[in-house]
Amino acid sequence: MADKFDLIVIGAGPGGYVTAIRAAQLGLKTACVEKWQDSKGGVAHGGTCLNVGCIPSKALLEASHKFVEARDDFDDLGIATGDVKMDVGKMMARKDKIVKNLTGGISGLFKANGVTAINGTGKVIGEKQVEVTDFDGKTSTHEADNIVVAAGSVPVEIPPTPLTEGLIVDSTGALEFDETPGRLGVIGAGVIGLELGSVWNRLGSEVTVLEAMDDFLPMVDGAIAKDTQKLLKKQGLDIRLGAKVTGSEVKGQEVVVKYADADGEKEITFDKLIVCVGRKPYTQGVIADGVNVDLDERGFVTVDDQCRTSVPGVYAIGDCVRGPMLAHKASEEGMMVADIIAGQKAEVNYDAIPSVIYTFPEVAWVGMTEQDAKEQGIEVSTGAFPFAANGRAMANNATEGSAKVIADAETDRILGLHIVGQHAGEMIAQGVIAMEFGSSAEDLALTCYAHPTMSESIHEAALAVDGHAIHMANRKKRK
């Protein structure tokens, strides 16, 4: 038996490594087990997010956006660039460098905070025991008073489109293309599909997105989703809703996809196909048979509001439990659990977790949509303001989109904020903070915003809830 710990965390993604660092800072003897390996066979901390998710995709999104700006928009600013070209290889190398720096940085943070890093695959084999199989296949058993399962998630595969090396790929494979595909298919118009489709569309691919659902971005406010769809279509994304993929066939270096929509059976040919139909919890093999940790019918670990499982001393966080599969949600749950284990009080406000789609313009939201409120029988007042009327947006050449505040009609408490526009992912924090403190739309309306800023559109949207917007014609009578 190896050393005993106060806490062992299985998984070093945004949930796991944050849990471990927080726990160590609070004086707990902590270890973190990670099985992810880099190209040289060494451990790579950071999980899906840092290695093949949030970070590398944003590096490609930023590079491709700047390419389009230089090619299409700089002339309007008086900047002559000539013939702009993209070196895909150099773009990928930059992405890999960023990933390496960040994953290596976590190893440094572990050392600085006294977290013991254990390389290998972790498995809960008892209430206080974790078995680790190292990279050479050797096993060891470690004991801890508390265990946190932070194993994350993996892409969902679907029978009609089995992955084929280099041709039919998941989101990980889409981050490794060595050249721009001529015709690119994307199955799924969710966050990942739209982001990856945007990257390659900007670089010249003819992108077709096949989405089985009839509604576009149903989790986003309807007006914001409608605007987003129009903007992405304007950029060249061919988004086909109600398109259910029924089969695929690889013919040489092409992929023929069959799908059905309201008009019947159809087929379309691509050079590459990305399957982005969601993710599923990675729990298989993480908890040994006989350990009575409850899982639901979809494989998620069943937990309470403080991420406790059915086994005392065993917690689970992040993508392998209920709620949105978001890195920051996992991190917040990890800090909460570490605090609780250390004897402190903590909780996560699940009503104030933001979401962002890093297309251009970005889409960000927190809290309820109007439809959510309607389904719950809550009467709301709303205020919206277009970036086209915002001075900083004009100066930034970023006038597309709008901000929308949703407030309880009776109490004026903010229930949601939805934005499509440049820097939406940064601005959404204002709504998160407002909701965390139970603010009203009037609170935002009475707050002094710097001028000129994009954030002033949120100020104006809050003013518009009561018909008091300054820089647009009011649609409501002043009270």
N, C-alpha and C positions, 0 to 999 in steps of 0.2 A: 504494500500500500504506500502510495506517494504521500507527500505532505498534505495535511488537512487545511482547508481554506474556509473562510467565512462565506465566500461566494464564488461559484464557478459560473461563468457565462459561456453559453454555447453559441458561437457566431460572433464575428467581429465586424459586422456591418454597422450602419448608422445607429441601430438600436443597441447592438451588443457592445461595441467599443465605447459608446457614451455611457452605458450602464457600468461597465468596468471602471472607467476613469472616475466617474462620480462616486462609486462605492469606495474606491481606493482613497479618494480625497476625504471621505467621511470616516476614514480609519479602519475600513474593513480589509482583511487579507483577501485579495481578489486575484482570480486567474481567468483568462479568456482563451477559449479554444477556437481555432480557425483552421479550416481545411483548404481554403482557396489557395491555389498555387500560381505563381507567375510563370512566365515562359522559360525561366531557368530552373524551375522546380523548387523555388523558395516560397515561403509564405507571403501572401498578398492580403493584407488587412483591408477592410473597407467594404466588403461584400459586393453585391450587385451594383449598388449605387456608385461607388467609386471606380470599380473595375470595368463594368460593362453597362452602366445605366446612366444615372443622373449626370455625372461629371463628363464622361466622354461624349455623350450626346450633346451636351451644352457646348462643348468645345467645337463640335462640328456645326452646330446651329449658329454659333457666333461667327465662325470663319465663313460659312456660306452666306450669312446675312451681309457681312462686310463686303464680300465679293459682289453681291447684287447691288449694294449701295454704290460701290465704286463704278460698277458697269452702267447702272441705270440712273442713279440719283445725283452723283457728284456734279454733273454738268449744270444742274439747276442751281447749285451752290457757287458756281463760278470756278469749279475745279476741273481742269482738263487732265484726264488720265490716259487717254489713248486707248490702245487695245488691251483690255484687262483679261488676264487668263488665270485659271485656278490650277495649281499644282496639287493634285489629290494626294500624292505621296507625302509631300511636305505637310499638308494639312493633317494627315493621319499621324505623322511622326510627332507633330506638336501635341496632338491629342494623347498619344502614348506617354509623352514626357510629363504632361500634367498629371496623368493617372499615376505614374511612377512616383512623382514627388509627393502626392497626397497619401498614397498607400504607405510609402516609407515614413511619412510624417506621423502616421498613427503608431508605428513601431516606436518612434521617438517619444511620443506622448505616453505610451505604456511605460517605458523606462523611467521617464521623468516623474510619473505618478506612482511608481512601484507596483504596477500590474504585471503579474506573471503571464507571459505569452506561452501558450502550449500549442504546438503545431500538430494538426491532425484532425480527424473526424470525431466529434464528440457524440456520445449517446448516454441518455439518462437510463441507468440500469437499476436504480433504487431511489428511495426518498432522499438519500444523502450521497449518492454515488454516481460518478460519471466515468464511463469507459472511453478512452481515447485510443484510436488507431492512428499511428503516425504515418508519415509518408513512405516508410519502408515496410508497412504492414504489421509492425509490432504494436501490441496493446498494453495499456497500463490503466490502472484504476486510481481515481482521485476522489477524495471525500470532501464534502462541503456541507455546512449547515443549511445553505440556501443554493438553489440552482435557478438560473434564468435561461430559458430557451429563446434564443433570438436567431433562429435558423433562416428566416427570410422566406423567399418565394422563388419560383421558377416559371418560365414562360409556359403557357398552355399550348399544347399541340392538338391539332384537329385531324381526324382521319382523312378528309378529302385532300389534304395537302401535306403529306409526310415530308419531313425535311430532307433535302437532297443537297449534298455538299456543293456550296458555291452557287446554287441556283434557287432552291427554295430554302430560305433561312428564317431564323427568328430574329428578335431585336439585337441579339449579340452579333450574329452574322452580318447584320446590316451596318454595323459599326466598323466592319473590316473590308469593305469593298475597296479594291485597288484602282478602280476606274469608275467613271460615271456610267450607269446603265442607260441604254437608249430608251427602253420601255420598262418601266418599273411598276409592278403591282404591289399594293399594300392591302392586306386583309385586316380590316378593323379601323374604324375612324375614331378611336379613342385617343388618349394623350400620346401614347407611344407611336401609334400609327401616323398621326398628324405631324408629330415632330420629325420623325424619320422621313416621311414623305416630303416635308418641307425642305429638309437638307438637300435631298437629291434632286428635287424639282428646281431649286435655285441653281444647282450646278449643271442643269440641262436635261435631266431625265423627263420623259413624258410619263407623268405619274397618274395612275388610276387607283382610287381608294374604293374598295368594295366593303360596304357596311351592311350587315344583316338587318339591323334595326331600321325602322322607318323614321325615327327621330334623330336629329343631329345633336350631339352633346346634351342628352336629356338631363344631366346633372347640373347644367348651367342654366341661368335665367333665360327664358325663351327669347327675349329681345336680343340679349347679348349673343346667344347661340346663332340666331338668324344673321346678325351682322357678321359674326365670325365666318360663317359658311360663305357668305357673299365675298368677303375679303380673300379667303383662301381660293375660291373659285376664280376670282379676278387675277390671282397670282399664277393660275394655271393648273391647280389641283382639280382633277376630275373626280368628284366625290359622288358615288352612286349609292344611294340609300335603298334599303329593302332588297339588297342584293345578297342572296344566300348562296355561298359557294357549295357546290355539290361534288366537285371532283377536280382532279388535275392530272396532267400527263407531261412528262419530260420528253421532249423530242429534240435530240441533239443538244444544242445549247440554248433551247427555248423552253418555256413553260406554258402549256395551254391550260387555261383555267375555265372550268364550266361553272356557271352560276345561274340562279333563277331569280327573276324579279317580277313585278306586276305584269310585264309584257310576255312572260314565258321564259323558256330555256335559252341561254346565250352562252357564248364562249369568247374568250379574249386571249391573245398571246403576249407574253412578256419575255424580256431577257433575264429579269430577276424578279423574284417574288418574296415579299416579306410577310410573315405571319405574325400579326400583333393582335390577338384576340383576347388578351388578358393574361393574368398570372394566377398561379395556384400556390397554396402554402407548401413550403418544404418541410414536411413533418415525417415523411416515411423514413424509417431507420434512425430517427433522432431520439425516439422514445422506445425502449425495449418492450417486447411483449411481456405482460405481467405487471408492468408499472401502470397503475390505474389512473393515468391522466386521460381525461375525457376529450374526445374529438367529436366535432359535429359531422353531419353527413357529407360535407365538402372537404373534410380533412383539416379544418381549422382547430386549433387547441381552444377548448372552452375555458373562458376566464371570467372573473367578475370585474367590477369597475376599477379595481386596483391590480388587475392582471394576475391574480392568484388562480392557480389551476385547482383541480379536484384533489391534488396531493399536497399536503402541508409542506411548506418550504420550497415548493416548485412553482415558479412563475413563468409566464410566456408573454412576449411582446412583439410588436411590429407586424410584418406581413403574415406571420403564421397565426395571428388571432384576428378577431372581428374588427371591422372598421376599415377605413381607406388604407390602401397600400402606399404609404408615403413615408419617405425617409425621416422627415421631421416629426411625424406622428410617432414613429418608432423611437426616436431620440427622446421625446418628451415622456413616453411611457417608461423608457429605461431610467431616466432621472427620477421619475416617481417611484419606481420599484426600489432603486438604490436607497432613496430617502426612507422608504417604509422599512426596509430591512435594517437600516441604521437607527430605527426608532423614531424617525421624524414623521410629521404629518405631511401628506402630499396627495395631489389629485391632478387629473388631466381634464380640461374642459373640452369635451369632444364636440361641443357645438361651435367651437371657435378654432377649428383646424383649417388652414387655408389650402387651396389647391391651385396649381399653375400649369398652364400649357405654354411651352416656350416656343411657340410659333412667332411669326412677326405679322401683325402685332401680337403681343402676348395676351393670353386669356387667364384671368385670375378671379377666384371667388372664395367667399367664406360665408357660412351660415345658410339660411333658407333662400329658396327661390320663391317667386310668387305662387307657383304651382304647389310647392311644399306647404305654404301657409294656407292655401285654399283647401288642400286635402286635410289639414288639421283644424279647419274651421276658424282660422285666425284672419281677421280683417286687417289689411295692411294699407299703408300709404307709401307711395314711391316717389322718388325724385331722380331724374336722369339728366346728364349734361354731356353734350358731344365735345370731343377734343377739337373738332373743327372750329369751335368758338374760343379755344384756349390759346393765349398769346404764345406761350412757350412751345406748345405743340406746333404752331405755325412756324416758329423759328427753327424747330427741330425737323421740319419737313415730316411730321408724324401726326397728321390731323385725323387719321382714321380711327374710328372707335368711339367709345363713350364709357361713362361711369354711372352706375345705378345703385342707389341706396334704397333698401327695403326696411320699413319701420312698422312697428305695431301701431295700428290706427288709434287705439285707445291710449296707450302709454307713451308712445313715440320712441320706445326702446328699439335700438337697431337690431334687426333680425338677420340682415344679410347685406353684403356688398359684392357687386359683380362688375368686373371691368374687362373691356377689351381695348388694348392700346399699348403704345410704347411704355415700357417699364411697369406694366401692370403687376408683375410679380413682386416688384419692390413696393409699389403703392398699396397693395392689399394688406400690408401689415397695419396700416392705419385702421382698417376695419376690424382686424383681429384684436388690436389693443382696445378699440372702442367697445367691442362686444365683451372682451374679458372684464372690463370695468363696468359693464351694464350701462353704457352711455346711450343717450337719446340722439336722434337726428339733430335736435336743437343744439346739443353739446358740440357737435361737429360744426354746425352752422355758426356758432358763436366763437369758434376757435380761429385765431389769427394764422393764416397761411402765408408763407413767403411768396412774393411775386417777382418775376414770373416763374411759375413752376407747373409741371403737369398735375401735381397734387391738387392744385386749385380746382380742378374739375370735380374732385370728390367734395370739396367745400361747396361748390355750386350745386352739386347733386343733393347734398344735405339741405341746402337752402330751398331747393326746388320741392322738397317733401311738403312744405307748407306754402308753396307757390311764391317763394321769395327770392328765387334766383335772380342775380343781378345782370348777368351777361347773356341772357336770352329772354325771349318773350315768354312770360309766365302763362301757364295753362290753367292755373288755379287762382281763385280769388284770394287776395290777401286777407288774413284774419285780423 
